[in-house]
């Protein structure tokens, strides 16, 4: 999976697009890790997880590829480094998705990441709330 600003996102030589899934009942969400059960972002993750059909952990970079290719609806990283997000943000956005930090700011520089398809972007972020680690 690769992308360039203004050139689209590509997967094995074909155009990659996020899913059109607009229902939590059919959604698959992923995260890289679940932190301390009492940590604010873990509480947010558990709230979101309770609304979706499938939730899985240990997605890492592969989770972003699944979102960009329409095989998952969201990938969340409660704590992430700049070098982990710099390359995946254009992949998600060029595939038609939305990439923000945990609080909804369109940035890959704030130490957290939330990548979603466009259809569920607002709903996912509303369930996450405004948490800090």
Buried (B, 14 or more C-beta within 10 A) or exposed (E): BBBEEEEBBBBEEEEBBBBEBBEBEEBBBBBBBBBEEEBBBBBBBEEBBEBBEEBEEEBBBBBBBBBBBBEBBBBBBBBBEEEBBEEBBBBBBBBBBBBBBBBBEEBBEBBBBBBBBBBBBEBBBEBBBEBEE
